[in-house]
């Protein structure tokens, strides 16, 4: 017994180190591939003589960002705040609606079709109304992000709940489990993989909503920079904004994926 404890600890430590090393290697490979892709684009643009109006060199895009980094960083921060507020609100609302719709069929029949119909309204039209209601505020942009992100979470939560085996529910009830306990210990864990699929999609949709919301008038944000660059026919500026938006989107997706890996820890075993 005295030998097995330290041995298990050593094995666990070695396993954890191997996981960290594997993750580091994976990140390093991704960075190398990105660098190789950017170098290839740079060479193609220079070799073929492609005009900057159609495709600027990656080095020119980087130089444009470094010329005024504060403006881009402040805009990224503002857009990130709008996105996160809308994403979190939409995710919580989506899961809550999934629970209610699963629990009470009458609510699903009454309100779920309205949710679906609401998504047929173009985000541009809905955004105009929201900005008229709340002004050019962070809250208004967050509402737009919320609007286009909650439905995927609701739908996937419903799918996850519906996949639960009724025999498991009956077994828990036979042991005297209450509905709240069944929800926490059976339905939510079973639905988490489906919910996280929707959360990764909703993170990107929320970013789109925030940027579109900034088009209706604001002083800072990636959407503002995008419009300014477009009106001034600043193609390099447009590409800098596109790259900045992509970095935000990748970062949000990575955060949600990391949360999924930590919370849905049994996913790798399925």
N, C-alpha and C positions, 0 to 999 in steps of 0.2 A: 504493500500500500504506500509505503514511503517513497518508493521509486516511481510509481505511476503518476503522482501529482506533478513533480517537476518535469517529467517527460511530457505530460499532456500540455503543460504550460509552454514548454519549448516548441512543441509542434504547433500549438495555436499561434505563438509569436512568429514562427517561420511562415505559417500560412498567411497571416496578416501582412507580413513583409512581402511575400510573393504577390499578394493582391495589389498592394501599393505599387510595387515595381511594375506589374503588368499594366496598371492604370497609367503610370508615368510613361511607359513605352508607347502606349496607345496614343496619349496626348502628343508625345514627341513625333510619332509617325504622322499624325494629322497636321502638325505644324510644318513638317517637311513637305508633305503633299501640297499644302497651301502655298508655301514658298516656291515650290517647283511650278505650280500652276501660274502664279503671278509672274515668275520669270519667263515662262513660255508665252504668256500674253504680251509681255513687254517686247520680246523678240519678234513675235508675229506682227505687232503694230509697227515696229520700226522697220522690219524687213519688207513688209508689204506696203509701207507708206500710207497706212490708214490715217485719214484726217481725224484730228481730235474731236471734231464735231460729231463723228460717228462712234468713235471709241478712243478715249484718251489713254495714254500709257498709265499703268499702275503707279509708276514713280511720280507722274504729274498729279495724280489723285492724292498721293501721300503728301506731296509738297503743298498742295492747296490746303490740306487739313492742318499741316504744321505751320502754315502762314498765319492762321487765326484759330488756334486750337481751343481757346476759351469759348468762342462763340458756339462751336460744335459741341463741346463738352456740356455747356449749360443747356443747350437745346436737347441733348441726349438725356440729361438728368430730368428736365421737365417732362419730356415724353415718357420716360421710364416711370415717373411718379403717376402720371395719368393712366398708364397701362396697368401698373400693379394694382392701383385702387380699383379700377374697373374689372380686372381679372379676378382679384380676390372676392369682390362682391358678387360677380357673376358665377364664380365657382361655388360659393356657399349657397347662393340662391338656387343654383341648378341642382345641387345635391338635396337641398331642402324640398324643392318641388318634386324631385324624383321620389323621395320618401313619402310625401303626401299623396302623390298620384298612385304610388304602389299600394299604399294603405287604404285609400278611399277611391274606389273606381269611379264614383260619381263625379269627384273633382277632376279626374283625368278626362272623363267624357265631356265635361263642361269647359275646361280651361286649356287642355292640351292643344285642341285645334286652333284656339286663339293664339297660342304661342307660335305654332307653325305659321299661321297667317301673318303674324307680326314680322316674321323673318323674310317675307316677300316684299316688305317695304324697303326700297333702296336706302342704304345707310346714309347717302347724301341727303335725301329728303328728311329722314328722321333726324339727322344731325342738325339740319337747319332749324327744325322745330325746337330741339333741345337748347341750341345756342340762343334762340329768341327767348326761351323760358328762363334760362339761368345765366345768360351772358357769356362772355368769353372768359370763363373761369376754368380752373383745373377740374372742378366738380362736373362741369358740363362735358368735358372731354372724357372723364371717367364714366359718365352715364352712357356715352356712345360706346365705349369699350365694353361696358356691362351688357349693353343691348345685343351685341353681336357675339357674345361669348357664353351666355348662360344656357342656350338651347342645346348645344352639343353635350354639355355636362348632364342636363336633365335627361336627354335621350339615353345616354350611355349608363346613367345610374339606373334607369328603368330596366335596361337590358340586363345589367348585372343582377338586379334584384330578381328578375324573372327567371334567371338561370339557377337559382337556389333550388335544391331538391326538396319538394314538399315533405318527404319523409323525415328529413333532418329537422324541419320546423315542427312536425308532429312529435318527434322524439324529445325535443327541448320542452315542448308544452307538457308532455307526459311527466317530465321531471319538475314541473311547476314554474318554468321560466315565464316571466312576464313579457309583454310585447316589446317594451323598451330593451330588455335584456336580449331578446331574440334579434332585435335590430342591431344592437351594438356588437354582439358576439357572433352573429351568423350572417345577416344580410349585408352589413357594411364591409366586413372583411372579404366576403365573396364577390362584392361588386367593385372593390378597389381597383383591380386590374383594368376593368372597363372604364371606370371613372378616370383613371390616370391617362388612358388613351385620349379621352375627351379633354383633359386638362392641358395636354401637350398641344392639341389643336387650338384650344381656347387661348393659350398664351400668345400664339401668332395672330389670332383674330383680334385680340385685345389691342395689340400693337397697331394693327391696321386701323381699328376704330379711333385710337388716340391721334394718329397722324391725319386721318380724314377730318376729325373734329377740329384740328388746328387750321385747316384750310378756310374755315369760316371767319377767321380773323383772330389773331393773337400777336403777341410781341416776341415770343420765343417758342422753340419746339422744332423738331425735325420737319414737320409739315410746313411750318413757316419758311424755313430755309429752302425747302424744296420749291415752294411757290416763288420765292424771291429769285432763285437761280433760274427757274423756268422763264419768268418774265424778262429777266436780263439776258436770256439765251446763254447762260453760263453753264455749258455742258459739263465741265469739270466739277463745278459746284453741285450739279445734280448727282453726279456719280459719287461724290464724297458723301452726300446725304443718303444715297442708296446703300453705300457700304456701311455707314453708321447705323442705319436702320437694320441692316442684316446682322450686324454685331449685336445689337440689342435683342433681336429675335433669337439668335443662336444662344445668347446668354440666358434668356428666359427659358428656352427649351431645355438647356443643360441643367438649370436649377430644378425644373420640374422632374426631369429624368433622374437626377440625383435623389430627390425626395422619394420618387417611386422606388428606387433601388433600396433606400433605407427603410421605407414603410412597408412596401410589398416585398419583404425579404424572401418570401417563399416562391416568388415568381420564377426564379432561376431553376427551381427544382421541378417545375411543371413541364 
